[in-house]
């Protein structure tokens, strides 16, 4: 079926429809950043030859019918990627909760031949959709009895198929690591926190921030982790009795340590052990009364639901939307309603009601004060966030720390990447918690052989999570020519383990140190590398620290560039991105920004391809499309340069469109790290340090030197420690890229959404699984967010 779709030979008789968040079981919240999913479902549906309908105003539109159900076209979803909310609306619908309301809805769907629903919403909306599916045959029988529809319609439209996508900023749906909208909400929160932090340059204040999360504390927890908050209060894990005194002691200690700013983050549904609400005013009054600190309250409210969607949400929604259409194509009368979910970096399909039931079990556990169970039910991602926050935010007294007598050095190598500082902070604090003495190396291996090594303490890394670049300094210098001096420094400072944070250069450095072990036993120590580069060109990992921040910079710039053409004549923009020979930024940035083409080194192109792209854009410009976007990776071709492509498009587009070009340059490397990069860097670094600690302890017990030399990376669903020697076979050292790259499978998706006729590989599409099997047992794939 997939091959037939790809060759446009599929004959689809059923009609597909899109329904955005309805009101069954809803609590009346706004719909957030779902337009990318709408766009993907519509365009993928049209690509496979289906008829696609919008249902405006959620379930209310389905009940009311009429103009609320309209056929969608390709142009219906143009220029909507950067728009927040949902362009087709959402509304609570009490009538759909009744049998009579669902009977009206069934009639409206049958009139248009609709027997497939893609539902984007929360657990209430999805539960309502599943009930509708279960009642479908009975509703049709009633409509026949009433004489509203013909008897043959019961057989013709015998089954209603449902596929769900979860849209919720709270990330409160069990079965998926991330829901659509969560990352964008985190962006809004962190923007506010970063703005508040600047006032600390001249004031000594305590800020109490309330974020959304009536029943789920994900936003509060992750934003606290991302900004290094002093205290966080969430509904899943109420503080122990006496927490007020402990919190005030910590705030006082931080202030005594010359920290001007204290931040407390509170979920709106925060409670104590007796299920009594903890409000921001309660906390403010407590701090003022006990400490006398100047304390301010900020309630973010619906600011968290506004603005443009982040790059992560656009990519997630696009991937889920396409997966939802594929799931509908494969569904049968016996297939249960499923929900498209994210596990690590892979799409999966889970039975809808299994996810809903587990989500409801979380609230039941909280109501019954089984809080630890509630945290576990939330999933590995939530549990890992909570453990990491506790590890980094609450320092144990010196008397309670283990005494390992090990020294661990941490350094940055290669080009700066946003999130490096968060990774260093995490490594230092976890290392100290494990009883190690931590050493910071300035300016990479160049600083190492020069002896720029000094001990770094817990308080030295305070406030590092939100800092861009590399505060330790970073150089591209490789160690091969200086191994003797580096070995001497290892002996001098008695370094027992090494944590290297960087890009492809860091990978090469570890290989060189590993190969030098034959001559220098000083390098026979545990060594671990964390991938950190905007290019995302490190072998052994799907994602690298810093790439998400760069993608957001590209997408935000592309949005502004496209907006600059608003109201002008037809225009095509040629944008050059960084990445060396790796086309990740151009491809994934193009998918998130709605590009018409992206030229990369990994997919060779010639003048015929350029001509076909120009002709494609020319045809689109003759319709209602007013703007085109073309991305080019900086090293995609030696001869087809950005200037050449710009001149070619300008010449060939005469009379139809004009062109502009932009080279984004190093702006992609700068700026404050995104919430994703802060948390990815923080948690992957904590995991690496715990691994190093275990290896050091095992080594000591065995009475020999452990010679592990690994890279920690995310591969599909799991975080995996992989020997760098093994990864050497998977690397193209000439072009500094992995030989196989997962994101290349996203290129057909980008082309399909840009209206190209191309084949789509469904070999990696999700398969129906069960909730209790959708997580790896040993490795935590959800550490990224």
C-alpha positions as CSV (number, residue, x, y, z in Angstrom):
1,X,0.0,0.0,0.0
2,X,2.9,2.4,0.8
3,X,4.5,1.7,-2.6
4,X,1.1,2.4,-4.4
5,X,0.8,5.6,-2.4
6,X,4.2,6.6,-3.4
7,X,3.5,6.1,-7.1
8,X,0.1,7.8,-6.8
9,X,-1.6,4.5,-7.8
10,X,-3.6,4.1,-4.7
11,X,-7.4,4.3,-5.1
12,X,-8.8,5.7,-1.9
13,X,-12.6,5.5,-1.7
14,X,-12.9,6.4,2.0
15,X,-12.9,10.0,3.1
16,X,-10.5,11.3,5.7
17,X,-11.3,14.1,8.1
18,X,-9.5,16.3,10.5
19,X,-11.0,17.1,13.9
20,X,-9.3,19.5,16.3
21,X,-9.7,19.3,20.0
22,X,-13.4,18.9,21.0
23,X,-15.1,19.4,24.4
24,X,-16.0,15.8,25.5
25,X,-14.2,15.6,28.8
26,X,-12.5,18.9,28.2
27,X,-12.0,21.5,30.9
28,X,-12.2,24.4,28.5
29,X,-8.5,25.1,27.8
30,X,-7.2,26.7,24.7
31,X,-5.7,24.7,21.9
32,X,-2.0,25.3,21.5
33,X,0.4,25.1,18.5
34,X,-1.5,22.4,16.6
35,X,-1.4,24.0,13.1
36,X,1.7,22.0,12.0
37,X,-0.2,18.8,12.8
38,X,-3.2,20.1,10.9
39,X,-1.0,21.0,7.9
40,X,0.7,17.6,7.9
41,X,-2.5,15.6,8.1
42,X,-4.1,17.6,5.3
43,X,-1.2,17.4,2.9
44,X,-0.3,13.8,3.6
45,X,-4.0,12.9,3.2
46,X,-4.1,14.7,-0.2
47,X,-0.8,13.1,-1.1
48,X,-2.2,9.5,-0.7
49,X,-5.3,10.5,-2.7
50,X,-7.8,11.0,0.1
51,X,-10.4,13.6,0.5
52,X,-9.7,15.7,3.6
53,X,-12.2,17.8,5.6
54,X,-11.8,20.3,8.4
55,X,-14.2,20.2,11.2
56,X,-14.3,23.7,12.7
57,X,-15.0,24.4,16.4
58,X,-14.2,20.9,17.6
59,X,-17.0,18.5,18.5
60,X,-19.4,21.4,18.5
61,X,-18.8,21.8,14.7
62,X,-19.3,18.1,14.2
63,X,-22.7,18.3,16.0
64,X,-23.8,21.4,14.3
65,X,-22.6,20.4,10.8
66,X,-23.3,22.7,7.9
67,X,-20.4,25.1,7.1
68,X,-18.5,23.8,10.1
69,X,-17.5,20.8,8.0
70,X,-15.6,21.9,4.9
71,X,-13.3,20.2,2.5
72,X,-9.7,21.2,2.8
73,X,-7.3,22.0,-0.1
74,X,-3.6,22.2,-0.3
75,X,-3.7,26.0,-0.1
76,X,-6.0,25.8,3.0
77,X,-3.0,25.1,5.2
78,X,-0.5,27.4,3.6
79,X,1.4,30.0,5.8
80,X,0.2,28.4,9.1
81,X,3.3,26.8,10.5
82,X,4.3,29.9,12.4
83,X,0.8,30.6,13.7
84,X,0.0,29.7,17.3
85,X,-3.3,28.2,18.4
86,X,-5.4,26.5,15.8
87,X,-6.8,28.1,12.7
88,X,-9.9,25.8,12.6
89,X,-10.9,26.5,16.2
90,X,-11.9,24.5,19.2
91,X,-14.9,24.6,21.6
92,X,-16.3,22.7,24.5
93,X,-19.4,20.8,23.6
94,X,-21.9,19.6,26.2
95,X,-24.2,18.3,23.5
96,X,-21.6,15.8,22.3
97,X,-21.6,14.3,25.7
98,X,-25.2,13.2,25.2
99,X,-26.4,10.4,23.0
100,X,-28.6,12.8,20.9
101,X,-25.5,15.0,20.2
102,X,-23.5,12.1,19.0
103,X,-26.4,11.0,16.8
104,X,-26.4,14.4,15.1
105,X,-22.6,14.2,14.7
106,X,-22.9,10.7,13.1
107,X,-25.5,12.0,10.7
108,X,-23.3,14.9,9.6
109,X,-20.4,12.6,9.0
110,X,-22.3,10.1,7.0
111,X,-23.8,12.8,4.8
112,X,-20.2,13.5,3.7
113,X,-19.0,9.9,3.6
114,X,-16.6,10.5,6.5
115,X,-15.6,7.3,8.3
116,X,-12.1,8.3,9.5
117,X,-11.3,10.8,12.2
118,X,-7.9,12.3,13.2
119,X,-8.5,13.7,16.7
120,X,-6.0,16.2,18.2
121,X,-6.7,16.8,21.8
122,X,-6.3,15.6,25.4
123,X,-7.5,12.5,27.2
124,X,-11.1,13.8,27.4
125,X,-11.3,14.5,23.7
126,X,-9.8,11.2,22.8
127,X,-12.0,9.3,25.2
128,X,-15.1,11.0,23.6
129,X,-13.8,10.0,20.2
130,X,-13.4,6.3,21.3
131,X,-17.0,6.3,22.7
132,X,-18.2,7.7,19.4
133,X,-16.4,4.9,17.6
134,X,-17.9,2.2,19.8
135,X,-21.4,3.5,19.4
136,X,-21.0,4.1,15.6
137,X,-23.0,1.1,14.3
138,X,-25.8,1.6,16.8
139,X,-26.0,5.3,15.8
140,X,-26.3,4.4,12.1
141,X,-29.0,1.9,12.9
142,X,-31.0,4.6,14.7
143,X,-30.6,7.0,11.8
144,X,-32.0,4.3,9.5
145,X,-35.0,3.7,11.8
146,X,-35.6,7.5,11.7
147,X,-35.5,7.5,7.9
148,X,-32.7,10.0,7.9
149,X,-30.3,7.8,6.0
150,X,-30.7,4.9,3.5
151,X,-30.4,1.3,4.8
152,X,-27.4,0.6,2.5
153,X,-25.4,3.4,4.3
154,X,-25.0,1.1,7.4
155,X,-23.0,-1.4,5.4
156,X,-21.2,1.3,3.3
157,X,-20.0,3.2,6.3
158,X,-20.0,0.3,8.7
159,X,-16.9,1.3,10.8
160,X,-15.5,4.5,12.2
161,X,-11.8,4.6,12.5
162,X,-10.0,6.8,15.0
163,X,-6.4,7.9,15.3
164,X,-5.4,10.4,18.0
165,X,-2.6,12.9,18.5
166,X,-2.1,14.4,21.9
167,X,-2.1,18.2,22.1
168,X,-1.5,19.6,25.6
169,X,1.1,22.0,27.0
170,X,0.9,20.1,30.4
171,X,2.5,16.9,28.9
172,X,0.0,15.0,31.1
173,X,-0.9,12.1,28.8
174,X,0.7,8.7,29.6
175,X,2.3,6.8,26.7
176,X,4.2,9.7,25.0
177,X,7.4,11.4,26.0
178,X,6.2,14.7,24.7
179,X,2.8,16.1,23.7
180,X,2.3,18.8,21.0
181,X,2.6,22.2,22.6
182,X,4.7,21.4,25.6
183,X,8.1,22.6,24.2
184,X,6.6,25.9,23.0
185,X,5.1,26.5,26.5
186,X,8.5,25.8,28.0
187,X,10.0,28.4,25.6
188,X,7.5,31.0,26.9
189,X,8.3,30.1,30.6
190,X,12.1,30.2,30.1
191,X,11.9,33.5,28.2
192,X,10.2,35.0,31.3
193,X,12.6,33.5,33.7
194,X,15.6,34.7,31.7
195,X,14.1,38.2,31.7
196,X,13.6,38.1,35.4
197,X,17.1,36.9,36.0
198,X,18.6,40.0,34.5
199,X,17.1,42.1,37.3
200,X,19.4,40.2,39.7
201,X,22.3,42.2,38.4
202,X,21.3,45.1,40.6
203,X,18.7,43.8,43.1
204,X,18.5,41.1,45.7
205,X,15.0,39.6,45.3
206,X,13.1,36.4,45.5
207,X,10.7,35.6,42.7
208,X,7.8,33.2,43.0
209,X,6.6,32.0,39.6
210,X,3.3,30.2,39.0
211,X,3.2,28.1,35.8
212,X,0.3,26.1,34.4
213,X,-0.3,22.5,35.5
214,X,-3.5,22.0,37.4
215,X,-3.0,18.2,37.6
216,X,0.5,17.7,36.2
217,X,3.7,19.4,37.3
218,X,5.7,18.7,34.1
219,X,6.1,22.4,33.1
220,X,7.1,23.4,36.6
221,X,9.5,20.6,37.0
222,X,11.3,21.0,33.6
223,X,11.4,24.8,33.8
224,X,12.9,24.5,37.3
225,X,15.5,22.1,35.9
226,X,16.2,24.4,32.9
227,X,16.7,27.6,35.0
228,X,18.3,26.1,38.1
229,X,15.4,27.1,40.4
230,X,16.0,27.0,44.1
231,X,12.7,25.2,44.8
232,X,9.9,23.6,42.9
233,X,6.4,22.5,44.0
234,X,4.4,20.1,41.9
235,X,1.1,18.1,42.5
236,X,2.7,14.6,41.9
237,X,5.3,15.0,44.7
238,X,4.1,17.2,47.6
239,X,6.9,18.3,49.9
240,X,7.5,16.5,53.2
241,X,6.1,18.0,56.4
242,X,8.4,20.8,57.5
243,X,9.2,21.9,54.0
244,X,8.7,25.5,54.8
245,X,11.7,25.6,57.2
246,X,13.9,23.7,54.8
247,X,13.0,26.0,51.9
248,X,13.8,29.1,53.9
249,X,17.1,27.6,55.1
250,X,18.1,27.0,51.5
251,X,17.1,30.4,50.3
252,X,19.0,31.9,53.2
253,X,22.1,29.8,52.5
254,X,22.1,30.8,48.8
255,X,21.7,34.5,49.7
256,X,24.6,34.1,52.1
257,X,26.7,32.6,49.3
258,X,26.4,35.9,47.3
259,X,23.5,34.7,45.2
260,X,21.3,37.7,44.6
261,X,18.4,36.0,43.0
262,X,16.2,33.2,44.4
263,X,13.6,31.5,42.1
264,X,10.7,29.3,43.3
265,X,8.6,27.7,40.7
266,X,5.1,26.5,41.6
267,X,2.6,24.5,39.5
268,X,-0.9,25.9,39.7
269,X,-2.0,22.5,41.1
270,X,0.7,22.3,43.8
271,X,-0.5,20.7,47.0
272,X,1.0,19.6,50.4
273,X,0.8,16.1,51.8
274,X,-2.7,16.7,53.1
275,X,-4.0,17.7,49.6
276,X,-4.1,21.4,50.7
277,X,-3.3,23.8,47.9
278,X,0.1,25.7,48.0
279,X,-0.3,29.1,46.4
280,X,2.2,31.7,45.4
281,X,0.8,34.1,47.9
282,X,1.3,31.5,50.7
283,X,5.0,31.2,49.7
284,X,5.5,34.9,49.3
285,X,4.1,35.6,52.8
286,X,6.2,32.7,54.2
287,X,9.5,34.1,52.7
288,X,8.7,37.7,53.8
289,X,7.8,36.6,57.3
290,X,10.7,34.2,57.9
291,X,13.5,35.9,56.0
292,X,12.4,39.4,55.3
293,X,13.5,39.1,51.6
294,X,12.1,41.4,49.0
295,X,9.7,38.9,47.3
296,X,7.7,39.3,44.1
297,X,5.0,37.0,42.6
298,X,4.7,36.4,38.8
299,X,1.7,34.4,37.5
300,X,2.4,33.6,33.8
301,X,-1.1,32.6,33.0
302,X,-2.0,32.3,29.3
303,X,1.3,33.8,28.2
304,X,2.4,30.2,28.2
305,X,-0.1,29.4,25.5
306,X,0.8,32.3,23.2
307,X,3.4,33.0,20.6
308,X,4.8,31.1,17.7
309,X,5.5,27.3,18.0
310,X,9.0,26.2,18.6
311,X,11.0,24.2,16.1
312,X,10.6,21.0,18.2
313,X,6.8,21.3,18.2
314,X,6.7,21.9,14.5
315,X,8.8,18.9,13.7
316,X,7.0,16.7,16.3
317,X,3.6,17.7,15.0
318,X,4.6,17.2,11.3
319,X,6.0,13.7,12.0
320,X,2.9,12.8,14.1
321,X,0.5,14.1,11.5
322,X,2.0,12.0,8.7
323,X,2.1,9.0,11.0
324,X,-1.6,9.5,11.8
325,X,-2.5,9.3,8.2
326,X,-0.4,6.2,7.7
327,X,-2.1,4.6,10.7
328,X,-5.6,5.4,9.2
329,X,-4.5,3.8,5.9
330,X,-3.6,0.6,7.7
331,X,-6.5,0.4,10.1
332,X,-9.1,-2.3,9.8
333,X,-12.5,-3.0,11.4
334,X,-10.8,-4.9,14.2
335,X,-8.0,-2.3,14.8
336,X,-8.5,-0.5,18.1
337,X,-8.4,3.3,18.2
338,X,-4.8,4.3,18.5
339,X,-2.8,7.3,19.5
340,X,0.4,8.4,17.8
341,X,3.1,8.8,20.5
342,X,6.8,9.7,20.8
343,X,9.2,7.4,22.5
344,X,12.8,8.7,22.5
345,X,13.2,9.7,18.9
346,X,10.8,7.3,17.4
347,X,7.1,7.4,16.6
348,X,5.0,4.6,18.1
349,X,1.3,3.7,18.0
350,X,-0.4,2.8,21.3
351,X,-4.0,1.7,22.0
352,X,-5.8,4.9,22.9
353,X,-7.8,3.6,25.8
354,X,-4.7,2.0,27.4
355,X,-3.1,5.4,27.5
356,X,-6.3,7.1,28.8
357,X,-6.7,4.5,31.6
358,X,-3.1,4.9,32.7
359,X,-3.5,8.7,32.7
360,X,-6.6,8.4,34.9
361,X,-4.7,6.1,37.2
362,X,-2.2,8.9,37.8
363,X,-4.9,11.1,39.2
364,X,-6.4,8.3,41.2
365,X,-3.0,7.6,42.8
366,X,-2.6,11.3,43.7
367,X,-6.1,11.4,45.2
368,X,-5.2,8.4,47.4
369,X,-1.8,10.0,48.4
370,X,0.2,7.3,46.6
371,X,2.5,10.0,45.3
372,X,5.6,7.9,44.5
373,X,3.4,5.6,42.4
374,X,1.9,8.6,40.6
375,X,5.4,9.8,39.6
376,X,6.2,6.3,38.2
377,X,2.9,6.2,36.3
378,X,3.8,9.5,34.7
379,X,6.6,7.7,32.9
380,X,10.3,7.5,32.7
381,X,10.7,11.0,31.4
382,X,8.9,12.6,34.3
383,X,10.6,10.4,36.9
384,X,14.0,11.1,35.4
385,X,13.4,14.8,35.5
386,X,12.5,14.7,39.1
387,X,15.5,12.6,40.1
388,X,17.8,14.9,38.2
389,X,16.4,18.0,39.8
390,X,16.8,16.6,43.3
391,X,20.3,15.6,42.5
392,X,21.3,19.1,41.2
393,X,19.3,21.5,43.3
394,X,19.7,20.1,46.8
395,X,23.3,19.8,48.0
396,X,23.9,17.3,50.8
397,X,25.9,18.4,53.8
398,X,29.6,17.5,53.6
399,X,29.2,14.9,56.3
400,X,26.6,13.0,54.2
401,X,28.7,12.9,51.0
402,X,30.6,9.7,50.1
403,X,34.3,10.0,50.0
404,X,35.6,8.5,46.8
405,X,39.0,10.2,46.6
406,X,38.7,10.3,42.8
407,X,39.4,13.3,40.6
408,X,37.3,13.9,37.5
409,X,38.1,16.5,34.8
410,X,35.6,18.1,32.5
411,X,36.3,20.1,29.4
412,X,34.7,21.4,26.2
413,X,36.1,20.7,22.7
414,X,35.3,22.1,19.3
415,X,33.0,25.0,18.5
416,X,30.7,26.4,21.1
417,X,27.2,25.0,21.4
418,X,24.3,26.2,23.5
419,X,23.7,23.8,26.3
420,X,27.4,23.1,27.0
421,X,27.3,25.1,30.2
422,X,24.3,23.3,31.5
423,X,26.1,20.0,30.8
424,X,29.2,21.2,32.7
425,X,27.0,22.4,35.7
426,X,25.3,19.1,35.8
427,X,28.6,17.1,35.7
428,X,30.2,19.2,38.4
429,X,27.3,18.9,40.8
430,X,26.6,15.2,40.2
431,X,30.3,14.5,40.6
432,X,30.5,16.4,43.9
433,X,27.4,14.5,45.1
434,X,29.1,11.3,44.2
435,X,32.1,12.3,46.4
436,X,34.5,13.2,43.7
437,X,36.8,16.2,43.4
438,X,35.9,18.0,40.1
439,X,38.4,19.8,37.9
440,X,37.6,22.2,35.1
441,X,39.9,22.4,32.1
442,X,39.8,25.8,30.2
443,X,40.1,26.0,26.4
444,X,39.9,22.3,25.6
445,X,42.9,20.1,25.1
446,X,45.0,23.2,24.3
447,X,44.4,24.4,27.9
448,X,44.9,20.8,29.1
449,X,48.5,20.5,28.0
450,X,49.2,24.0,29.1
451,X,48.0,23.2,32.6
452,X,44.9,25.4,32.6
453,X,43.3,23.1,35.2
454,X,41.7,24.1,38.4
455,X,39.2,22.6,40.9
456,X,35.6,23.7,40.5
457,X,33.1,23.9,43.3
458,X,29.3,23.5,43.6
459,X,28.7,27.2,43.8
460,X,31.0,28.1,40.9
461,X,28.5,26.7,38.4
462,X,25.5,28.5,39.7
463,X,23.4,30.2,37.0
464,X,25.2,28.3,34.2
465,X,22.1,26.6,32.7
466,X,20.9,29.7,30.8
467,X,24.3,30.9,29.5
468,X,25.1,30.4,25.9
469,X,28.4,29.5,24.4
470,X,31.1,27.9,26.5
471,X,32.1,29.5,29.8
472,X,35.0,27.1,30.2
473,X,36.3,28.1,26.8
474,X,36.7,25.7,23.9
475,X,39.2,25.1,21.2
476,X,39.5,22.7,18.2
477,X,43.0,21.6,19.1
478,X,43.5,17.8,18.9
479,X,45.7,16.1,21.5
480,X,47.8,13.9,19.3
481,X,50.8,16.3,19.1
482,X,50.7,16.9,22.9
483,X,49.9,13.5,24.4
484,X,53.1,13.6,26.5
485,X,52.2,17.0,28.1
486,X,48.6,15.9,28.6
487,X,49.7,12.7,30.3
488,X,52.0,14.8,32.5
489,X,49.1,17.0,33.6
490,X,47.0,13.9,34.3
491,X,49.7,12.6,36.6
492,X,50.2,16.0,38.2
493,X,46.5,16.5,39.1
494,X,45.9,12.8,39.6
495,X,43.0,12.8,37.2
496,X,41.1,9.5,37.4
497,X,38.4,10.1,34.8
498,X,37.6,12.4,31.9
499,X,34.3,13.9,30.6
500,X,34.6,15.5,27.2
501,X,31.7,17.7,25.9
502,X,31.9,18.6,22.2
503,X,31.4,17.8,18.6
504,X,33.2,15.8,16.0
505,X,36.6,17.1,17.2
506,X,35.8,15.7,20.7
507,X,35.1,12.3,19.1
508,X,38.5,12.5,17.3
509,X,40.2,13.5,20.6
510,X,38.9,10.5,22.4
511,X,40.0,8.2,19.6
512,X,43.5,9.7,19.8
513,X,43.7,9.3,23.5
514,X,42.5,5.7,23.3
515,X,45.1,4.9,20.7
516,X,47.8,6.6,22.9
517,X,47.0,4.1,25.7
518,X,49.7,1.7,24.4
519,X,52.4,4.3,25.2
520,X,50.8,6.2,28.1
521,X,49.0,4.3,30.9
522,X,47.7,7.7,32.1
523,X,45.0,7.4,29.5
524,X,43.8,4.1,30.8
525,X,41.0,5.8,32.7
526,X,37.2,6.0,32.2
527,X,36.6,8.5,29.4
528,X,33.1,9.6,28.3
529,X,32.0,12.0,25.5
530,X,28.8,13.9,25.3
531,X,27.8,15.1,21.8
532,X,27.5,18.9,21.7
533,X,27.4,20.6,18.3
534,X,24.9,22.6,16.4
535,X,25.6,20.5,13.3
536,X,24.4,17.3,14.9
537,X,27.1,15.4,12.9
538,X,28.5,13.2,15.7
539,X,28.3,9.4,15.1
540,X,26.4,7.3,17.6
541,X,23.6,9.7,18.5
542,X,20.4,11.0,16.9
543,X,20.6,14.3,18.8
544,X,23.4,16.6,20.0
545,X,23.4,19.3,22.6
546,X,23.0,22.7,20.8
547,X,21.3,21.6,17.7
548,X,17.8,22.5,18.9
549,X,18.9,26.0,19.8
550,X,20.4,26.4,16.3
551,X,17.2,25.1,14.7
552,X,15.1,27.6,16.6
553,X,17.4,30.4,15.5
554,X,17.0,29.3,11.8
555,X,13.2,28.9,12.1
556,X,12.7,32.2,13.8
557,X,14.8,33.9,11.2
558,X,13.0,32.2,8.3
559,X,9.6,33.3,9.8
560,X,10.8,36.9,9.9
561,X,12.2,36.7,6.4
562,X,9.0,35.3,5.0
563,X,7.0,37.9,6.8
564,X,9.1,40.6,5.2
565,X,7.5,39.6,1.9
566,X,4.0,40.1,3.2
567,X,2.1,42.4,0.9
568,X,4.8,42.4,-1.7
569,X,4.9,40.6,-5.1
570,X,5.8,37.0,-5.3
571,X,9.2,36.3,-3.8
572,X,11.6,33.4,-3.1
573,X,14.2,33.4,-0.4
574,X,17.5,31.5,-0.6
575,X,18.9,30.8,2.9
576,X,22.3,29.4,3.7
577,X,22.7,27.5,6.9
578,X,25.8,26.2,8.8
579,X,26.5,22.5,9.4
580,X,29.7,21.8,7.5
581,X,29.0,18.8,5.3
582,X,26.1,17.7,7.5
583,X,22.7,18.7,6.2
584,X,20.8,18.3,9.4
585,X,20.1,22.0,10.0
586,X,19.1,22.6,6.4
587,X,16.8,19.6,6.3
588,X,15.1,19.7,9.7
589,X,15.1,23.5,9.7
590,X,13.4,23.4,6.3
591,X,10.8,21.0,7.6
592,X,10.0,23.2,10.5
593,X,10.0,26.4,8.5
594,X,8.0,25.0,5.5
595,X,10.8,25.1,2.9
596,X,10.2,24.2,-0.7
597,X,13.7,22.7,-1.1
598,X,16.8,22.0,1.0
599,X,20.1,21.4,-0.7
600,X,22.6,19.2,1.2
601,X,25.8,17.3,0.6
602,X,24.3,13.9,1.5
603,X,21.8,14.1,-1.3
604,X,23.8,15.1,-4.4
605,X,22.0,17.4,-6.9
606,X,22.7,18.8,-10.3
607,X,21.4,21.4,-12.7
608,X,18.4,19.3,-13.6
609,X,17.3,19.1,-10.0
610,X,17.7,22.9,-9.7
611,X,15.7,23.4,-12.9
612,X,12.9,21.1,-11.6
613,X,12.8,23.1,-8.3
614,X,12.5,26.4,-10.1
615,X,9.7,25.0,-12.3
616,X,8.0,23.7,-9.3
617,X,8.1,27.0,-7.5
618,X,7.0,28.8,-10.7
619,X,3.9,26.6,-10.8
620,X,3.1,27.3,-7.2
621,X,3.6,31.0,-7.6
622,X,1.1,31.1,-10.4
623,X,-1.5,30.0,-7.8
624,X,-2.1,31.7,-4.5
625,X,1.3,31.0,-3.0
626,X,3.2,34.2,-2.6
627,X,6.4,33.2,-0.9
628,X,9.0,30.5,-1.4
629,X,11.8,29.3,0.8
630,X,14.9,27.4,-0.2
631,X,17.6,26.3,2.2
632,X,21.2,25.4,1.3
633,X,23.7,23.8,3.6
634,X,27.0,25.7,3.4
635,X,29.0,22.8,2.0
636,X,26.3,21.1,0.0
637,X,28.1,21.6,-3.3
638,X,31.5,23.1,-4.3
639,X,30.1,24.6,-7.5
640,X,26.4,25.2,-6.9
641,X,27.1,27.9,-4.4
642,X,24.5,30.1,-2.7
643,X,25.3,32.9,-5.1
644,X,24.9,30.6,-8.1
645,X,21.5,29.3,-6.9
646,X,20.3,32.8,-6.1
647,X,21.3,34.0,-9.6
648,X,19.8,31.0,-11.3
649,X,16.4,31.4,-9.5
650,X,16.5,35.1,-10.2
651,X,17.0,34.6,-13.9
652,X,14.6,31.7,-14.3
653,X,11.9,33.3,-12.2
654,X,11.7,36.6,-14.2
655,X,8.2,37.7,-14.7
656,X,6.9,35.3,-12.0
657,X,8.9,35.9,-8.8
658,X,12.0,37.7,-7.6
659,X,14.7,36.5,-5.2
660,X,16.5,37.5,-2.1
661,X,19.4,35.6,-0.4
662,X,20.5,35.5,3.3
663,X,23.5,33.8,4.9
664,X,22.6,33.2,8.5
665,X,26.2,32.6,9.6
666,X,27.2,32.4,13.3
667,X,23.9,33.7,14.6
668,X,23.0,30.0,14.6
669,X,25.7,29.3,17.2
670,X,24.8,32.1,19.6
671,X,21.9,33.0,21.9
672,X,20.6,31.5,25.1
673,X,20.1,27.7,25.0
674,X,16.6,26.4,24.3
675,X,14.7,24.5,27.1
676,X,15.4,21.3,25.2
677,X,19.1,21.9,25.1
678,X,19.3,22.9,28.7
679,X,17.5,19.8,29.8
680,X,19.2,17.4,27.3
681,X,22.6,18.7,28.4
682,X,21.7,18.5,32.1
683,X,20.3,15.0,32.1
684,X,22.7,13.4,29.7
685,X,25.6,14.8,31.6
686,X,24.2,13.5,34.9
687,X,23.8,10.1,33.4
688,X,27.4,10.2,32.2
689,X,28.8,11.2,35.6
690,X,26.9,8.4,37.3
691,X,28.3,5.9,34.7
692,X,31.8,7.3,35.4
693,X,31.3,6.9,39.1
694,X,30.2,3.3,38.7
695,X,33.2,2.5,36.6
696,X,35.6,4.2,39.1
697,X,34.1,2.2,42.0
698,X,34.2,-1.0,40.0
699,X,37.8,-0.3,39.1
700,X,38.8,0.2,42.7
701,X,37.1,-2.9,43.8
702,X,38.7,-5.0,41.1
703,X,42.1,-3.5,41.8
704,X,42.8,-2.6,38.2
705,X,42.4,0.3,35.8
706,X,39.2,0.3,33.8
707,X,39.8,1.2,30.2
708,X,36.4,2.2,29.0
709,X,36.2,5.0,26.4
710,X,32.6,5.7,25.3
711,X,30.2,8.1,23.7
712,X,26.8,8.6,25.3
713,X,24.2,9.2,22.7
714,X,20.5,8.7,22.0
715,X,19.7,6.1,19.4
716,X,16.0,5.8,18.5
717,X,14.5,4.9,21.9
718,X,17.5,4.4,24.1
719,X,20.5,6.3,25.6
720,X,23.5,4.1,24.8
721,X,27.1,4.1,25.9
722,X,29.1,3.1,22.8
723,X,32.8,2.5,22.5
724,X,34.4,5.1,20.3
725,X,36.5,2.4,18.6
726,X,33.2,0.8,17.4
727,X,31.9,4.2,16.2
728,X,35.1,4.7,14.2
729,X,33.8,2.2,11.7
730,X,30.5,4.2,11.3
731,X,32.2,7.5,10.5
732,X,33.2,9.5,7.4
733,X,36.3,11.3,8.7
734,X,36.9,13.2,5.5
735,X,33.5,15.0,5.7
736,X,33.1,14.6,9.4
737,X,29.7,13.0,9.4
738,X,28.3,9.6,10.3
739,X,27.9,7.2,7.4
740,X,24.2,6.7,8.2
741,X,22.0,9.5,9.5
742,X,18.4,9.0,10.7
743,X,17.1,12.4,9.7
744,X,17.6,11.7,6.0
745,X,14.3,9.8,6.2
746,X,12.6,13.1,7.0
747,X,13.6,14.6,3.6
748,X,10.8,12.9,1.6
749,X,8.4,14.2,4.3
750,X,9.6,17.7,3.7
751,X,9.2,17.3,-0.1
752,X,5.7,15.8,0.3
753,X,4.6,18.8,2.5
754,X,6.0,21.1,-0.2
755,X,3.8,19.4,-2.9
756,X,6.5,17.3,-4.6
757,X,5.7,13.9,-6.0
758,X,8.1,11.6,-4.3
759,X,8.3,8.2,-2.6
760,X,7.9,7.9,1.1
761,X,9.7,5.2,3.1
762,X,7.3,3.7,5.7
763,X,9.7,1.0,6.9
764,X,10.4,3.1,10.0
765,X,6.7,3.9,10.7
766,X,5.2,3.1,14.1
767,X,3.7,-0.3,14.9
768,X,0.8,-0.8,17.4
769,X,2.3,-1.7,20.8
770,X,1.1,-1.8,24.4
771,X,1.7,0.9,27.0
772,X,3.6,-1.4,29.3
773,X,6.1,-2.2,26.5
774,X,6.6,1.2,25.0
775,X,9.7,2.0,27.0
776,X,13.1,0.3,27.0
777,X,13.8,-1.5,30.3
778,X,17.4,-0.6,30.9
779,X,18.1,2.6,29.0
780,X,16.2,5.8,29.5
781,X,15.2,7.1,26.1
782,X,13.2,10.0,27.6
783,X,16.1,11.8,29.1
784,X,16.0,14.5,26.4
785,X,12.8,16.0,27.7
